[in-house]
C-alpha cells in the first residue's frame, strides 16, 4: 500500500481536541483520523448502513 499525504487546516480548538482524544485513546492522530474515515459509509456501493450521525434539531 502506498501512503498518501494530506495537509489540512483546522482551528486550534479542533486540533487540540484531536490531540487530546488521541492521547486519551492511546492512538496517534493519524489512527484516529483513519478510523473516522473508515467509519464513513461507502457511497460507491450505495451502502448507507453505517450508523448515522445525529442531526442537530432546528430550534
C-alpha positions as a printed Julia matrix, in Angstrom:
59×3 Matrix{Float64}:
   0.0    0.0    0.0
   1.39   3.37  -0.98
   0.75   6.07   1.59
  -0.55   9.46   0.56
  -0.04  12.64   2.49
  -2.8   15.08   3.39
  -2.2   18.57   4.63
  -5.17  20.37   6.08
  -6.08  23.4    8.08
  -8.15  23.28  11.24
  -8.84  25.55  14.13
  -6.67  25.42  17.23
  -9.72  24.14  19.12
 -10.21  21.17  16.77
  -6.5   20.37  16.72
  -6.38  20.39  20.5
  -9.48  18.2   20.68
  -7.97  15.7   18.24
  -4.68  15.69  20.11
  -6.36  15.15  23.5
  -8.61  12.38  22.19
  -5.68  10.59  20.57
  -3.72  10.7   23.83
  -6.77   9.52  25.8
  -7.35   6.63  23.37
  -3.6    5.84  23.28
  -3.55   6.28  19.5
  -1.82   8.56  17.06
  -3.79  11.38  15.48
  -3.37   9.56  12.17
  -5.0    6.44  13.63
  -7.94   8.48  14.93
  -8.47  10.14  11.53
  -8.1    6.8    9.71
 -10.77   5.24  11.93
 -13.13   8.16  11.36
 -12.66   7.91   7.6
 -13.2    4.14   7.72
 -16.5    4.73   9.55
 -17.91   6.74   6.63
 -20.49   4.93   4.5
 -19.27   3.51   1.19
 -21.2    5.62  -1.32
 -19.79   3.76  -4.34
 -21.91   0.72  -3.48
 -24.86   2.68  -2.13
 -24.05   1.38   1.35
 -25.66   3.64   3.88
 -25.68   1.05   6.64
 -23.14   2.97   8.67
 -24.53   4.36  11.88
 -25.87   7.8   11.02
 -24.62  10.78  12.92
 -27.23  12.71  14.92
 -28.6   15.79  13.21
 -28.84  18.97  15.24
 -32.54  19.8   15.52
 -33.54  23.22  14.29
 -34.95  25.29  17.13
